[in-house]
Amino acid sequence: MRQKKSFFIAILLASAVLISGVPAQRAVAADKDEAKPKPKTGGYVYKKSPRRTMGVYYPDGWKVTDTRPALVIFRCNIPAQREHFRKLGMVVIKPQTAPVNSGRLPGLSLEEIAKLPRPRHQVEDVKSAIRFIRANAAKLGVDPNRIVATGTSGGGDLALQGYINTAFEDAQDDKSVSHKPDALVLYCPAFDGIDIWFVKTKDLVVRIKAEAPSFVPLLDRFVENTNDPYATPRDHRAKLIELAAEVGKTKGIGDAEIKRFQDVLLMFNKRDWQLLHPYEDALKMSATRILGDQTLPPTLILYGDRDHLRKHQQAFVKHARNAGKRFELKVYKGGGHSFMMQPAFEKPSTADVEAFLRRHKLLP
């Protein structure tokens, strides 16, 4: 009787599959996927004003009484690595940081830009997030002394800022709780953004003198303070180019020279980053300049030898070594920016990070 019943159920299942048009193998696979236990996740508000949240990915078998190491990922999405280390037993945490979106700038007025979150607010958020994790370690089931901060590109730099930056703090934070992670894993970090994104006033003036000398005495119309080492545009690059045509015609400057000056103005990058990120702030967030005398925690820096930011990465590494800082470095031959997301580098880089964490007893 049991065999007949099983046979009848199998016939019904096969009929349903045929009617739905779903192959039997796929239907069985879907059933298996549904049967798999979903990873436990959670979420917290780590800052009420401005509101900031964090997502939490718990390892299999996690209990609130655990003291697991935490992997805190800033400003990037590295799903393969995130899942790998979750399966190895780490609590993986992704805090939200200030939504800095320089791509919006060309469509906004200067008054609107002045109200936007700035990169310095992201540094404040990184510190606040680490403090929250450490203060709430018992709720999260993590070890407050095994917090690993990581990130890619700007997120890698932010993870480091959370340790070395002394300029920016949220006034609401409990300063008795340390904001410093216990280890750093920095993927293709964008160190020294001021050198990457900003225009040096000296370079700007040299080009104008060589290519559009009639505009040298008019430079104050386009740049705020020519005595500053970095040039801050008075408006959007696109509007400055329009202004160049207007001022040039009023002053009787020839069309060819106006065009050359407009080309010089293209030195201000397409995102008009300087309008959102004052150079005074950028200097206080320049990793090479603020590294100071402090000892780094266990630190692993990873980048590819074809990364477009390699020059800045190498400059930081050289400066840090000359300053006596101790850290580990992995350079991947043929790797570009975000190399660890590329098939050729995903597994070896993940293995290198795992070995680093094991050496420093940062895995369960």
N, C-alpha and C positions, 0 to 999 in steps of 0.2 A: 504493500500500500504506500509506504514511504517513497519507494522508487517511482511509482506512478505519479505521486504528488510532485516530486522533484522534476520529473520529465515534463509535467503539465506547466510548471512555473517557468522552466527553460523555454518552452514553446511560446508562452506569453511574452517573455522578455525579448525573444528573437523577433516576434511579430511587431512589438513596439518599436524596436530598433529599425526594422524595415519600413514601417509606416513613417517614422520620423526622418528617415533618410540618413541617420547617423550610423556609420560603420560599427559593427559589433565590437571590434577591438578598441575603438575610440570610446565607446560607451563604457566598457569595462575599465579603461584607463581613467575616465572621468570619475567613476565610482571609487576607484582607488585613491584619487586625489582628494575627493571629498572625505574619505575615511582618514586621511592623514591629519594628525592633530595640528591645528594652526598655532604658530608661535604666539605666546602671550605678549601683548603690548599694553602700553598705558600712556597717559599724558598728564602733564602738570603745568600749572601757571607758575613760572618762577619769578615773574615780575608783574605787578599789577598796573603800574603806570610809568611809562607806556606798557601796555599789556604784551607780555612775551611768554610763549609756551615752549615746551619741549616734549618730543615724542620719545618713548622708551621701548626698546625691544629686549625682552627678557630671554635668557637662554632656557633651553629645555630643562625641566626639573627645578627651576628657580623657586625659592621660597623667600618670604619677606625677612626671615631670620638669617639669610645668607650674608656673607661678606665677600661678594664677588668684586673683581676688578671692573672698572668702568671704562669704556671707550667712548669719548665724547667727540662727535664729529661736527665741525663748524663749517657752515656755508658751502657745502658741496654734497653730492650724492655719489657714494661709492658702494653700490648695492652688493657686489660680489664680496668685497672685503668685509662689509658690514655683516653679512650673513655668515661668512667664514668665522669671524671672531665671536659672533653670537653662539654659533654651534660649538665653539671651543670653550664656552662657559662665561664669556664676558657679558655684562649688561651694557648694551649699546644705546647711547643717548644722542639725540639730534636736537639741540636747542635752536629756536628761531632767534635771529638777530635783527637789528634795525633794517627795514627794507630799503636799502640804498639802491636806487635804480637810476644810474646816470643816463641810460638810454632815453629817458623821458625828457631830458633837459631842453633839447631844441624846441619843444613845443610849449615851454613854460616861460613866464616872465621872470625877471630877476627877483621880484617880490615873492612870487610863488616858490622859487628855488630856495629863497632864504628860510622858508618854513619847513623844508624837507629834512628828513633824518640824514645825518652825515656819517662818514666813516668813523669818526671818533665815538659815535654812539654805539657802533658795533663793538669797539674795544670795551666800552662800559658793559655791554651785554655779555660778552665773553666772561668777564670777571664775575658778573652777577650770577651767571649760569654755574660756574665752577663753585662759587660760594654756596649756592642753593643745593647742589649735589652733595657737597661735603656736609652741610648742615643737616640735610635730610637723608643721610646715608642709611640710617636704620629703616626708613620707609622704602627706600629703593633697593634694599638688600645688597648694598655695595660697601666696599672697604674705603673709608675716607682717605686712606693713605696710598691707594692704588688707582688714581684717576689719571688716565692717559688722554691727552688732548691731541686731536688730529684734524687735518683739513687739506684741501687741494687748492693750489694757486693762492688766491687771496685768503681762502680759508686756512691754508697752511701758515700764512703770515699772521693771521688773527690768532691762531693757536699759540704762536710764539709771543705775540703781543700780550696775551693773557698772563704770561709769565714775567716778561721783562718791562712792560710799559708802566711807568709811574705817573704819567701826566693826566690820564683820564680815569675817573672813578664816578660811579653813580652815588650821589649823596645819600640815597636811601639805603645803601648796602650796609650790612653789619661788618665793619672793618675788623672785628675780632676773629672772623673766619677767613682763612687764607684763600686768596683767589688763584694761587699758583698750582697748576697741574703737577703731578708727580713724575710725568714723563711726557715726551713730545714725539710725534711721528709726523713729519712735515713733507707732504707730497708736492713736488714741483712748486715750491713756495714762491710767491711774488714779493720777495723782499724789496724794501726801499721803493715804494710806489712813487715817491716824489721824483725819482730819477727816471722812472718808466713813463709816467704820464705828463710831467710838467715841462714847460718850456723855460730854459734858462734865459734871463734877460740879456746876458752877454751874447749868446748865440743869435737871439732875435735881432739885436742892434747891428751885429756884424753883417748879417744878411741884408738888412735894410740899407746900410751904408753902401754895400756892394751892388745891390740890385735896384734900389728905389730911393736914392739919397734925398730926393725932394721931400720925402715923408719923415726924415729924421726929426726935424723940429716940430712935427705934428704928432709924434708918437704918443704924447700924453692924452690925445683924443681916443686912443685905442687901448692903452695899457694904464693901469691905475697908478703904479709907482715905479718909475724906471730905476730907482735906487735899490729896489728889492732884488735879491739874487734870482728869484723866479718871477716870471711875468704873469700877472693876473689880468686877464682880459676884462674890459669894462662891460662887455655884453657878449651875446652868443657870437660864435665865429661867423655864422651866416650873416648876422646883422652888421658885424664889423666889415665884412666884405662889401656890403651895400653902402656903408658909411664911407669906405675908401673911395668908391666911385663918386659919391656926392661931394666929399671934401676935395678930391683931386680935381674935379671939374671947376669947383669954386676957386681953387688956387691956380687954375690954368696949367695943371700938370698933364702931360701928354697921355693918351690912352695906353700906349705900350708900357709906360712906367707905372701907371695905375694897375694894369694887369699884373706886372711883376710884384707889386706890393701886395696885391690880393693873394698871389701865390705864396708869399711869405707868411701871410696870415693863416694859411693852411697848416702851419706848424702847430697851431692850437688844435688839439686832436678833435675828432668828430663828436666826441661826447661832451666837449667843453668841461672837462673834469674839474678844472681849477675853480669854476663857478660854485661847485658844490663842496669842494675840499680845499679850504684856504691853505696856503703853503705853510703858515705857522703851525697848523694842525699836522700837516704832512711831515714836517720836520720832526715833530714829537712822536710820529709813528714810523719813522725810518729806522728799521731794525739795526742797521750798521751804526747809525749815529747814537742810538740810545742803549746799546748793548751793555755798557757800563762794566762794573767790576764783579757783578754777581756771577756765581757759578751756575751753569745750566744743569737742569735735571738730566737723567738719561734721555738722550735726544738722538733721533735718527732722521737724517735729511736724505730725501730721494728725489732725483730728477734725471731726465734724459739728456744725452749730449747733443740732441737736436732741438731742445726746448728754445723757443724764441726769447725766453727770459734768462737763458743760461749765463749771459754776461753778468747780470745782476746777482744771480745765484752764486756764481764763482767769486764775485767781489765780496759778498757777505762771508762765504766760507774762508776766503783768504784773511779777511779782517778778523774774523772770530778766532782763527787759528793763531794769528799773530798776537791776539790778546790773551792767548793761553786757554781758550775755551776748549772743553773736551766734548766731543760728540762723534757719532758714527755717520759715515757718508756712503751712499750707494749711487753711482752714476751708471745709467743703462745705455749701452751703445746702440744708437739708432732710435732711441726713444724721444718722442716729441712731448709737447705739453699734454698733461693728463695721460701720460704714457700707461699708467696702471689700469686704464680702462680698455687698452688695446689688447687683443688676444695674445700677441707675442709676449707681453710683459705682465699680464694679469697674474698668472700663477707664480712666476719667479719673484715678483715684487711682494706678493702676499706671503710667500714663504720666507722672504727676507725679514718682513715685519714680524712674522710669527717667531722666527729665531731670535730677533731682538727682544721681543717681549718675554720670551722664555729665559733668556740670559739674565734679565733683570727681575725675574720672578713676578711678572705682571700678567701671567695667565693662571687660571685656577690650578 
